[in-house]
Amino acid sequence: MRTAVVVGNPKPASRTLAAAVRAVELLTGAAPDLVVDVTTLGPGLLAAGDDAVTAAVADVAAADLVVVASPTYKATYTGLLKLFLDRFAGGEGLRDVTVVPLMLGAGPAHALAAELLLKPVLVELGATCPAPGLYLLDSEGADSPALAAYAERWRPALQATASLPRAHGSLSAR
């Protein structure tokens, strides 16, 4: 199973990144095969046809399981993450990819943000999201008991879905 992490935090090597990497480790027993810390793509996110962004999008689309993570900014995911997600074709860009929406925030007021705001965008891009979105407190991050409980509860469904054969085009080979 190929795994990836996509993080839309404007700060490189953030707590959001650490939590997303830990989520993959708890869900699969291994580190992610690919980490896209979107902020490192820089101005290429705004340029059509940027090679690094195009490669990152293709690599994420080829993964079986992806954790897409963002801090909560103004009650939703970051514009930086939105810039990256806009590079995926609507309805097809994440087709046959199992995705976990993950958001971190300062308090419980936005606990439904991953489920209500990030997950619908991922589904619009074709992702399969068989588990609820996950919200963690910034103060706990990768050490959150909620992360361990989520992994324990949803690991079987996520692994089973991520292991299904791909249904389309050149991504059908495993």
N, C-alpha and C positions, 0 to 999 in steps of 0.2 A: 504494500500500500504506500503510495506516494503522498506525503503530507506537506502542507505549507501553512505559513502564517503571514497574514497581511495586516500591517499596523498603520493606522492613520493618525498617529500622534505627531504634532509638529516638532516635538523634542526627540532627537535620535536616542536610541538605546534607553527608552522610557520604561516606567513601571508597567505601562500597557503592553509593551513588547515582552517584558518578563512574564507577565500573566498569560499572554497568548502562547508563548513557548511552553510554559508549564502546563497549560491546558492540553496541548498536543502530547506532551510527555505522559500526563495522567491518562489520556484517552487511548494511547497506543503503546506505551512502554518504551518509546524512543523519542529522540529529539526530532524536530521537523526537518524534512529534506530541503526545504526552501524557506527562507525568511525574507520577506519584502517589507523593509522599514521605509514606507512610502516617502518620508521626508528626505531620504537620501537620493531620491530621483530628481530632486530640485526642479529647476525651470523646465526640464523636459516634459513635465506633466502638462505644461501649457502649450507645448509645441507639437503640432501634428506630425506623426511619423517618427518621433524620437526613438532611436534604436533601443535604448535601455528600458524605456517604458513599454515598448512593444514586446520586448523579450520577457519582461516581468509578467505582463498580461498573459502571454502564451504559456509561460511556466506555471502560473497559478491555474489557468484553465486546464492544464494537463494533470493537475493533482487530483487525488481521490478524496482527500479530506483536507479542508481548509478552515482555519480559525481566522475570522475577520474581526479585528479589534479596533476600538477607538475609545478615547476618553469622551466623557459627556461634556460638550461645549454648547452653551445656550440651549440646553435640554435635548440635544440630538448629537449625532455623530459629527465629526469634523468635516469642514469643506475640503481639507486635504484628502481625506478618504474618498469623498464624493468625486473629486477630480480623477482619482485612480479608477474608481468603479465606472465612471463615465466612459472609459476606454473599452469596456466589455460590450459586445453586441447585445442589445435587448432581447431577452427571451432565449438566447442561445449561448451567450458568452461564458456562462458557468453551468451549462447543461451537463447533467450527469456528475456534477461535483457536489459532494456532501459538505455543507458549510455550517459552522457554528458561529452565530453572531455573538460577540462579546463586547461589553462596554464597561468602563470603570467610571465611578463618580464619587463625589465627596460625601454624599449622604443618600438616604433611601428615597428621597423625593422623586428620583428618576429611575427607580428600579425596573420599570417596564420599558425603558427606552430601547433596549436591545430587541425586545420582542415586537414592539409597536412601531419603531422607526427604522431600525437597521435591517431586520429580517425581511420586511416587504420589498426593500430595494434588492436584496440578494435573490429573493424568489423571482422578482421581475427579470433578473438577469439569467434565470434558468436554474438557479441553485436548488438543490434539495436540502431542506432544513427539517429533518425529522424530530428534532428536539427543540425545546423552548430556547429563546435567547437567554444569555447569561449576563447578569449584572453583578459586578464586584465593587466593594468599597475600595477607593484609592488607598486608604490607610492599610488595607490588608493585602491588596494586590495578589501576587503569585502565592502568598501564604494563606490565602483566604480559605477558611473551612468550607465555604460555599462552593469553591472550585473543586475541591476533593469530593464533596458530596455529589455535585453535578456529574463529575466523571464517573463515579461509581454507579449512579443511577442510569446515565445515558450511554455509557461505553458500548454495551451490546448493540443497541439500535444504530448508533453512529458507525461502528465498525461493520455491521452487516450491510448497511446502506452504501457505505464507501467501497465495499467489496463487490458490489453488483457490476456485471459487465456493462460497459458503455454502449449506448444505443446508436451512436452516430459517427459518421465519417472516420477521419484519420485517428481519432482518439479511441477507437474500439479495441486496439491491441493493449494488452496489459503486460 
